[in-house]
C-alpha cells in the first residue's frame, strides 16, 4: 500500500490559498449565504471576511482548542475544559 506524505510536515494542508479549516469555513459560509440570501447572506460573507484575518493572527490549532474550551470538541485522553486539576 502506498501512502503519500506532504513535502513539508510542519506546514498544514492548503487548498487554494486557504488552510483546510479555513476552506471548510469559507465553503460552508458561501453555501449557507446562497441558501439564505439577501442581507443575512451578505452579512455572513462580511463576517467571514473579518474572521479570516483575525484567525490568521492566532497560532496554529486555535480553532480546535477554542471548540474544546466551549465544550464542542473532546480531545482523547485529555481532561475537560472545566477541570482545574489533573493528576496523571
MOPAC internal coordinates of N, CA, C and O (Angstrom, degrees):
PM7 1SCF
backbone

  N    0.0000 0     0.00 0     0.00 0    0    0    0
  C    1.4481 1     0.00 0     0.00 0    1    0    0
  C    1.5300 1   107.80 1     0.00 0    2    1    0
  O    1.2310 1   120.45 1   -51.24 1    3    2    1
  N    1.3062 1   116.75 1   128.76 1    3    2    1
  C    1.4539 1   121.85 1   178.43 1    5    3    2
  C    1.5204 1   109.81 1   -94.25 1    6    5    3
  O    1.2310 1   121.25 1   -43.79 1    7    6    5
  N    1.3174 1   115.22 1   136.21 1    7    6    5
  C    1.4600 1   120.94 1   175.45 1    9    7    6
  C    1.5136 1   107.91 1  -121.39 1   10    9    7
  O    1.2310 1   121.32 1   -37.20 1   11   10    9
  N    1.3009 1   115.08 1   142.80 1   11   10    9
  C    1.4508 1   119.95 1  -178.10 1   13   11   10
  C    1.5315 1   109.71 1  -104.78 1   14   13   11
  O    1.2310 1   120.50 1   -52.55 1   15   14   13
  N    1.3118 1   116.64 1   127.45 1   15   14   13
  C    1.4504 1   122.02 1   177.67 1   17   15   14
  C    1.5279 1   109.04 1  -107.04 1   18   17   15
  O    1.2310 1   120.30 1   -34.72 1   19   18   17
  N    1.3405 1   117.03 1   145.28 1   19   18   17
  C    1.4530 1   118.07 1   176.10 1   21   19   18
  C    1.5296 1   110.79 1   -68.44 1   22   21   19
  O    1.2310 1   120.95 1   -20.85 1   23   22   21
  N    1.3126 1   115.80 1   159.15 1   23   22   21
  C    1.4606 1   120.29 1  -177.54 1   25   23   22
  C    1.5300 1   111.05 1   -65.45 1   26   25   23
  O    1.2310 1   120.41 1   137.96 1   27   26   25
  N    1.3191 1   116.82 1   -42.04 1   27   26   25
  C    1.4545 1   121.32 1   179.06 1   29   27   26
  C    1.5204 1   108.45 1  -118.41 1   30   29   27
  O    1.2310 1   120.25 1   -63.54 1   31   30   29
  N    1.3181 1   117.13 1   116.46 1   31   30   29
  C    1.4592 1   120.88 1  -174.71 1   33   31   30
  C    1.5261 1   112.79 1   -73.52 1   34   33   31
  O    1.2310 1   119.88 1   157.03 1   35   34   33
  N    1.3175 1   117.83 1   -22.97 1   35   34   33
  C    1.4557 1   119.78 1  -177.85 1   37   35   34
  C    1.5262 1   112.69 1   -83.11 1   38   37   35
  O    1.2310 1   119.35 1   170.34 1   39   38   37
  N    1.3085 1   118.85 1    -9.66 1   39   38   37
  C    1.4620 1   121.42 1   180.00 1   41   39   38
  C    1.5268 1   110.17 1   -94.30 1   42   41   39
  O    1.2310 1   119.85 1   -40.63 1   43   42   41
  N    1.3327 1   117.88 1   139.37 1   43   42   41
  C    1.4604 1   119.78 1   178.41 1   45   43   42
  C    1.5294 1   111.35 1   -73.65 1   46   45   43
  O    1.2310 1   120.83 1   -15.79 1   47   46   45
  N    1.3186 1   116.02 1   164.21 1   47   46   45
  C    1.4609 1   121.82 1   177.04 1   49   47   46
  C    1.5208 1   108.00 1   -65.71 1   50   49   47
  O    1.2310 1   120.41 1   -44.69 1   51   50   49
  N    1.3278 1   116.82 1   135.31 1   51   50   49
  C    1.4504 1   120.76 1  -177.14 1   53   51   50
  C    1.5269 1   109.50 1  -124.46 1   54   53   51
  O    1.2310 1   120.79 1   -49.33 1   55   54   53
  N    1.3414 1   116.10 1   130.67 1   55   54   53
  C    1.4567 1   123.33 1   176.41 1   57   55   54
  C    1.5200 1   106.07 1  -118.59 1   58   57   55
  O    1.2310 1   120.76 1   -59.14 1   59   58   57
  N    1.3369 1   116.15 1   120.86 1   59   58   57
  C    1.4595 1   122.23 1  -169.83 1   61   59   58
  C    1.5268 1   107.66 1    56.35 1   62   61   59
  O    1.2310 1   118.59 1    57.56 1   63   62   61
  N    1.3026 1   120.29 1  -122.44 1   63   62   61
  C    1.4626 1   121.16 1   177.30 1   65   63   62
  C    1.5187 1   111.30 1  -110.91 1   66   65   63
  O    1.2310 1   120.26 1  -166.25 1   67   66   65
  N    1.3325 1   117.11 1    13.75 1   67   66   65
  C    1.4580 1   122.84 1   178.74 1   69   67   66
  C    1.5171 1   110.11 1  -104.82 1   70   69   67
  O    1.2310 1   120.78 1   -28.62 1   71   70   69
  N    1.3330 1   116.12 1   151.38 1   71   70   69
  C    1.4483 1   120.70 1   168.43 1   73   71   70
  C    1.5214 1   108.91 1   -73.32 1   74   73   71
  O    1.2310 1   119.97 1   -10.01 1   75   74   73
  N    1.3159 1   117.67 1   169.99 1   75   74   73
  C    1.4638 1   120.04 1  -176.00 1   77   75   74
  C    1.5321 1   111.83 1   -63.50 1   78   77   75
  O    1.2310 1   119.46 1   138.78 1   79   78   77
  N    1.3272 1   118.63 1   -41.22 1   79   78   77
  C    1.4604 1   119.95 1   179.21 1   81   79   78
  C    1.5247 1   111.64 1   -70.24 1   82   81   79
  O    1.2310 1   120.16 1   144.60 1   83   82   81
  N    1.3348 1   117.31 1   -35.40 1   83   82   81
  C    1.4606 1   120.13 1   176.37 1   85   83   82
  C    1.5253 1   111.16 1   -67.33 1   86   85   83
  O    1.2310 1   120.21 1   141.88 1   87   86   85
  N    1.3241 1   117.21 1   -38.12 1   87   86   85
  C    1.4592 1   120.56 1  -179.48 1   89   87   86
  C    1.5242 1   111.11 1   -63.85 1   90   89   87
  O    1.2310 1   120.46 1   137.52 1   91   90   89
  N    1.3146 1   116.72 1   -42.48 1   91   90   89
  C    1.4664 1   120.36 1   177.69 1   93   91   90
  C    1.5205 1   109.94 1   -62.64 1   94   93   91
  O    1.2310 1   120.41 1   137.95 1   95   94   93
  N    1.3133 1   116.82 1   -42.05 1   95   94   93
  C    1.4539 1   121.39 1   179.22 1   97   95   94
  C    1.5270 1   111.60 1   -64.93 1   98   97   95
  O    1.2310 1   120.13 1   137.45 1   99   98   97
  N    1.3273 1   117.36 1   -42.55 1   99   98   97
  C    1.4673 1   121.45 1   179.53 1  101   99   98
  C    1.5194 1   110.71 1   -64.56 1  102  101   99
  O    1.2310 1   120.06 1   132.56 1  103  102  101
  N    1.3172 1   117.48 1   -47.44 1  103  102  101
  C    1.4709 1   120.50 1  -177.86 1  105  103  102
  C    1.5334 1   111.58 1   -65.20 1  106  105  103
  O    1.2310 1   120.19 1   138.23 1  107  106  105
  N    1.3263 1   117.24 1   -41.77 1  107  106  105
  C    1.4625 1   118.69 1   179.81 1  109  107  106
  C    1.5277 1   111.38 1   -68.74 1  110  109  107
  O    1.2310 1   120.01 1   143.38 1  111  110  109
  N    1.3380 1   117.59 1   -36.62 1  111  110  109
  C    1.4633 1   119.98 1   177.90 1  113  111  110
  C    1.5213 1   111.37 1   -66.61 1  114  113  111
  O    1.2310 1   120.32 1   137.15 1  115  114  113
  N    1.3055 1   116.98 1   -42.85 1  115  114  113
  C    1.4651 1   120.08 1   177.79 1  117  115  114
  C    1.5213 1   110.75 1   -64.63 1  118  117  115
  O    1.2310 1   120.15 1   138.59 1  119  118  117
  N    1.3210 1   117.32 1   -41.41 1  119  118  117
  C    1.4648 1   121.67 1   179.11 1  121  119  118
  C    1.5259 1   111.09 1   -61.96 1  122  121  119
  O    1.2310 1   120.31 1   131.98 1  123  122  121
  N    1.3259 1   117.02 1   -48.02 1  123  122  121
  C    1.4700 1   120.22 1   179.61 1  125  123  122
  C    1.5257 1   110.14 1   -67.65 1  126  125  123
  O    1.2310 1   120.06 1   141.99 1  127  126  125
  N    1.3411 1   117.48 1   -38.01 1  127  126  125
  C    1.4645 1   120.62 1   178.28 1  129  127  126
  C    1.5122 1   112.66 1   -63.19 1  130  129  127
  O    1.2310 1   120.25 1   143.41 1  131  130  129
  N    1.3391 1   117.12 1   -36.59 1  131  130  129
  C    1.4648 1   119.93 1   176.81 1  133  131  130
  C    1.5203 1   111.98 1   -69.71 1  134  133  131
  O    1.2310 1   120.46 1   143.14 1  135  134  133
  N    1.3132 1   116.73 1   -36.86 1  135  134  133
  C    1.4655 1   119.71 1   179.31 1  137  135  134
  C    1.5266 1   110.46 1   -70.12 1  138  137  135
  O    1.2310 1   120.45 1   132.22 1  139  138  137
  N    1.3279 1   116.75 1   -47.78 1  139  138  137
  C    1.4584 1   120.65 1  -177.20 1  141  139  138
  C    1.5227 1   110.38 1   -72.51 1  142  141  139
  O    1.2310 1   120.67 1   131.47 1  143  142  141
  N    1.3280 1   116.32 1   -48.53 1  143  142  141
  C    1.4589 1   121.60 1   177.57 1  145  143  142
  C    1.5172 1   113.83 1    69.80 1  146  145  143
  O    1.2310 1   121.44 1     0.66 1  147  146  145
  N    1.3000 1   114.85 1  -179.34 1  147  146  145
  C    1.4577 1   121.17 1   175.87 1  149  147  146
  C    1.5164 1   113.56 1    66.18 1  150  149  147
  O    1.2310 1   121.62 1    29.06 1  151  150  149
  N    1.3090 1   114.50 1  -150.94 1  151  150  149
  C    1.4587 1   121.82 1  -177.12 1  153  151  150
  C    1.5225 1   112.25 1   -66.50 1  154  153  151
  O    1.2310 1   119.92 1   144.73 1  155  154  153
  N    1.3083 1   117.75 1   -35.27 1  155  154  153
  C    1.4661 1   120.56 1   179.86 1  157  155  154
  C    1.5237 1   110.33 1   -67.31 1  158  157  155
  O    1.2310 1   120.09 1   138.74 1  159  158  157
  N    1.3083 1   117.44 1   -41.26 1  159  158  157
  C    1.4642 1   120.78 1   177.89 1  161  159  158
  C    1.5131 1   112.20 1   -62.58 1  162  161  159
  O    1.2310 1   120.34 1   136.38 1  163  162  161
  N    1.3354 1   116.95 1   -43.62 1  163  162  161
  C    1.4694 1   120.20 1   178.20 1  165  163  162
  C    1.5219 1   111.59 1   -68.20 1  166  165  163
  O    1.2310 1   120.10 1   146.76 1  167  166  165
  N    1.3281 1   117.42 1   -33.24 1  167  166  165
  C    1.4645 1   119.18 1   177.62 1  169  167  166
  C    1.5307 1   111.08 1   -69.66 1  170  169  167
  O    1.2310 1   119.94 1   147.63 1  171  170  169
  N    1.3373 1   117.73 1   -32.37 1  171  170  169
  C    1.4684 1   120.35 1   174.36 1  173  171  170
  C    1.5204 1   110.88 1   -64.85 1  174  173  171
  O    1.2310 1   120.51 1   137.36 1  175  174  173
  N    1.3213 1   116.63 1   -42.64 1  175  174  173
  C    1.4718 1   120.12 1   178.21 1  177  175  174
  C    1.5273 1   110.16 1   -65.58 1  178  177  175
  O    1.2310 1   119.96 1   140.40 1  179  178  177
  N    1.3258 1   117.69 1   -39.60 1  179  178  177
  C    1.4612 1   121.22 1   176.81 1  181  179  178
  C    1.5219 1   112.29 1   -63.89 1  182  181  179
  O    1.2310 1   120.72 1   138.58 1  183  182  181
  N    1.3355 1   116.24 1   -41.42 1  183  182  181
  C    1.4645 1   119.72 1   176.77 1  185  183  182
  C    1.5234 1   110.76 1   -64.17 1  186  185  183
  O    1.2310 1   120.49 1   143.70 1  187  186  185
  N    1.3151 1   116.67 1   -36.30 1  187  186  185
  C    1.4606 1   120.42 1   177.42 1  189  187  186
  C    1.5224 1   110.84 1   -65.05 1  190  189  187
  O    1.2310 1   120.32 1   139.40 1  191  190  189
  N    1.3369 1   117.00 1   -40.60 1  191  190  189
  C    1.4624 1   120.15 1   178.86 1  193  191  190
  C    1.5212 1   112.18 1   -66.70 1  194  193  191
  O    1.2310 1   119.63 1   154.94 1  195  194  193
  N    1.3053 1   118.31 1   -25.06 1  195  194  193
  C    1.4622 1   121.24 1   174.14 1  197  195  194
  C    1.5303 1   112.07 1   -84.38 1  198  197  195
  O    1.2310 1   120.60 1   148.13 1  199  198  197
  N    1.3379 1   116.46 1   -31.87 1  199  198  197
  C    1.4549 1   121.17 1  -175.41 1  201  199  198
  C    1.5279 1   112.73 1   -73.29 1  202  201  199
  O    1.2310 1   119.85 1   140.09 1  203  202  201
  N    1.3243 1   117.90 1   -39.91 1  203  202  201
  C    1.4638 1   120.53 1  -175.08 1  205  203  202
  C    1.5340 1   112.07 1   -63.01 1  206  205  203
  O    1.2310 1   118.32 1   133.30 1  207  206  205
  N    1.3375 1   120.82 1   -46.70 1  207  206  205
  C    1.4777 1   117.42 1   176.11 1  209  207  206
  C    1.5257 1   112.98 1   -63.89 1  210  209  207
  O    1.2310 1   119.86 1   145.80 1  211  210  209
  N    1.3301 1   117.87 1   -34.20 1  211  210  209
  C    1.4582 1   120.60 1   177.27 1  213  211  210
  C    1.5166 1   110.47 1   -64.96 1  214  213  211
  O    1.2310 1   120.48 1   137.51 1  215  214  213
  N    1.3412 1   116.69 1   -42.49 1  215  214  213
  C    1.4539 1   120.75 1  -179.78 1  217  215  214
  C    1.5242 1   111.39 1   -66.21 1  218  217  215
  O    1.2310 1   120.35 1   143.08 1  219  218  217
  N    1.3227 1   116.93 1   -36.92 1  219  218  217
  C    1.4646 1   120.02 1   179.79 1  221  219  218
  C    1.5202 1   112.80 1   -69.09 1  222  221  219
  O    1.2310 1   120.22 1   161.11 1  223  222  221
  N    1.3273 1   117.19 1   -18.89 1  223  222  221
  C    1.4641 1   119.85 1   176.76 1  225  223  222
  C    1.5259 1   111.87 1   -81.48 1  226  225  223
  O    1.2310 1   119.81 1   169.51 1  227  226  225
  N    1.3115 1   117.96 1   -10.49 1  227  226  225
  C    1.4654 1   122.99 1   179.78 1  229  227  226
  C    1.5279 1   109.83 1   -93.34 1  230  229  227
  O    1.2310 1   120.00 1   -17.80 1  231  230  229
  N    1.3481 1   117.60 1   162.20 1  231  230  229
  C    1.4686 1   119.65 1   178.82 1  233  231  230
  C    1.5285 1   112.19 1   -70.24 1  234  233  231
  O    1.2310 1   121.20 1   -17.65 1  235  234  233
  N    1.3129 1   115.32 1   162.35 1  235  234  233
  C    1.4620 1   121.73 1  -179.30 1  237  235  234
  C    1.5294 1   109.82 1   -63.91 1  238  237  235
  O    1.2310 1   120.39 1   -41.94 1  239  238  237
  N    1.3259 1   116.87 1   138.06 1  239  238  237
  C    1.4582 1   121.79 1  -178.87 1  241  239  238
  C    1.5147 1   113.28 1    85.38 1  242  241  239
  O    1.2310 1   120.15 1  -165.60 1  243  242  241
  N    1.3137 1   117.33 1    14.40 1  243  242  241
  C    1.4560 1   121.30 1  -177.55 1  245  243  242
  C    1.5271 1   112.24 1   -66.91 1  246  245  243
  O    1.2310 1   119.91 1   137.06 1  247  246  245
  N    1.3259 1   117.78 1   -42.94 1  247  246  245
  C    1.4687 1   120.86 1  -177.13 1  249  247  246
  C    1.5237 1   113.54 1   -64.46 1  250  249  247
  O    1.2310 1   118.69 1   133.96 1  251  250  249
  N    1.3443 1   120.10 1   -46.04 1  251  250  249
  C    1.4699 1   117.62 1   176.66 1  253  251  250
  C    1.5276 1   112.94 1   -61.27 1  254  253  251
  O    1.2310 1   119.94 1   142.91 1  255  254  253
  N    1.3305 1   117.71 1   -37.09 1  255  254  253
  C    1.4587 1   119.69 1   178.56 1  257  255  254
  C    1.5240 1   111.60 1   -70.83 1  258  257  255
  O    1.2310 1   120.10 1   147.71 1  259  258  257
  N    1.3099 1   117.40 1   -32.29 1  259  258  257
  C    1.4556 1   120.77 1   175.04 1  261  259  258
  C    1.5276 1   110.47 1   -67.25 1  262  261  259
  O    1.2310 1   120.61 1   138.27 1  263  262  261
  N    1.3219 1   116.43 1   -41.73 1  263  262  261
  C    1.4718 1   120.01 1   176.48 1  265  263  262
  C    1.5196 1   110.98 1   -64.82 1  266  265  263
  O    1.2310 1   119.96 1   144.09 1  267  266  265
  N    1.3374 1   117.68 1   -35.91 1  267  266  265
  C    1.4718 1   121.40 1   176.57 1  269  267  266
  C    1.5184 1   110.05 1   -64.67 1  270  269  267
  O    1.2310 1   120.63 1   137.44 1  271  270  269
  N    1.3364 1   116.39 1   -42.56 1  271  270  269
  C    1.4633 1   120.23 1  -178.71 1  273  271  270
  C    1.5217 1   111.49 1   -64.45 1  274  273  271
  O    1.2310 1   120.14 1   144.29 1  275  274  273
  N    1.3293 1   117.35 1   -35.71 1  275  274  273
  C    1.4623 1   121.40 1   178.39 1  277  275  274
  C    1.5256 1   112.76 1   -80.12 1  278  277  275
  O    1.2310 1   119.91 1   174.11 1  279  278  277
  N    1.3324 1   117.78 1    -5.89 1  279  278  277
  C    1.4542 1   121.34 1   179.01 1  281  279  278
  C    1.5170 1   114.29 1    84.99 1  282  281  279
  O    1.2310 1   119.62 1  -164.44 1  283  282  281
  N    1.3310 1   118.32 1    15.56 1  283  282  281
  C    1.4598 1   121.95 1  -179.45 1  285  283  282
  C    1.5190 1   112.39 1   -89.54 1  286  285  283
  O    1.2310 1   120.22 1   163.25 1  287  286  285
  N    1.3192 1   117.18 1   -16.75 1  287  286  285
  C    1.4547 1   122.48 1  -174.50 1  289  287  286
  C    1.5160 1   108.48 1  -138.65 1  290  289  287
  O    1.2310 1   120.60 1   -38.29 1  291  290  289
  N    1.3163 1   116.45 1   141.71 1  291  290  289
  C    1.4638 1   120.87 1   177.82 1  293  291  290
  C    1.5227 1   108.98 1  -119.64 1  294  293  291
  O    1.2310 1   120.88 1   -53.00 1  295  294  293
  N    1.3229 1   115.93 1   127.00 1  295  294  293
  C    1.4570 1   120.55 1   175.05 1  297  295  294
  C    1.5204 1   108.36 1   -86.68 1  298  297  295
  O    1.2310 1   119.87 1   -46.33 1  299  298  297
  N    1.3343 1   117.86 1   133.67 1  299  298  297
  C    1.4607 1   118.62 1   179.67 1  301  299  298
  C    1.5271 1   111.14 1   -66.70 1  302  301  299
  O    1.2310 1   121.00 1   -41.32 1  303  302  301
  N    1.3332 1   115.69 1   138.68 1  303  302  301
  C    1.4641 1   124.74 1   176.70 1  305  303  302
  C    1.5259 1   113.20 1    68.32 1  306  305  303
  O    1.2310 1   119.75 1  -160.47 1  307  306  305
  N    1.3264 1   118.08 1    19.53 1  307  306  305
  C    1.4583 1   122.06 1   176.41 1  309  307  306
  C    1.5213 1   108.98 1  -121.70 1  310  309  307
  O    1.2310 1   120.08 1   -30.24 1  311  310  309
  N    1.3223 1   117.46 1   149.76 1  311  310  309
  C    1.4673 1   118.99 1   178.36 1  313  311  310
  C    1.5285 1   111.04 1   -70.92 1  314  313  311
  O    1.2310 1   121.28 1   -15.46 1  315  314  313
  N    1.3040 1   115.15 1   164.54 1  315  314  313
  C    1.4576 1   120.80 1   179.36 1  317  315  314
  C    1.5164 1   111.68 1   -73.37 1  318  317  315
  O    1.2310 1   119.91 1   -11.08 1  319  318  317
  N    1.3225 1   117.78 1   168.92 1  319  318  317
  C    1.4685 1   120.88 1  -175.79 1  321  319  318
  C    1.5270 1   114.02 1   -71.98 1  322  321  319
  O    1.2310 1   119.79 1   163.32 1  323  322  321
  N    1.3297 1   118.01 1   -16.68 1  323  322  321
  C    1.4572 1   119.74 1  -177.91 1  325  323  322
  C    1.5203 1   112.84 1   -94.12 1  326  325  323
  O    1.2310 1   119.75 1   174.75 1  327  326  325
  N    1.3191 1   118.09 1    -5.25 1  327  326  325
  C    1.4593 1   120.57 1   179.90 1  329  327  326
  C    1.5212 1   110.19 1   -78.44 1  330  329  327
  O    1.2310 1   121.12 1   -46.55 1  331  330  329
  N    1.3259 1   115.46 1   133.45 1  331  330  329
  C    1.4592 1   120.02 1  -179.58 1  333  331  330
  C    1.5187 1   112.65 1   -98.72 1  334  333  331
  O    1.2310 1   120.02 1   159.06 1  335  334  333
  N    1.3126 1   117.56 1   -20.94 1  335  334  333
  C    1.4623 1   121.53 1   179.12 1  337  335  334
  C    1.5185 1   109.24 1  -126.56 1  338  337  335
  O    1.2310 1   121.42 1   -34.76 1  339  338  337
  N    1.3142 1   114.89 1   145.24 1  339  338  337
  C    1.4604 1   120.38 1  -179.39 1  341  339  338
  C    1.5214 1   108.23 1  -139.94 1  342  341  339
  O    1.2310 1   120.63 1   -59.47 1  343  342  341
  N    1.3302 1   116.40 1   120.53 1  343  342  341
  C    1.4524 1   121.60 1   177.41 1  345  343  342
  C    1.5077 1   108.65 1  -111.26 1  346  345  343
  O    1.2310 1   121.17 1   -51.24 1  347  346  345
  N    1.3339 1   115.37 1   128.76 1  347  346  345
  C    1.4711 1   119.13 1   179.15 1  349  347  346
  C    1.4993 1   110.74 1   -83.73 1  350  349  347
  O    1.2310 1   120.10 1   180.00 1  351  350  349

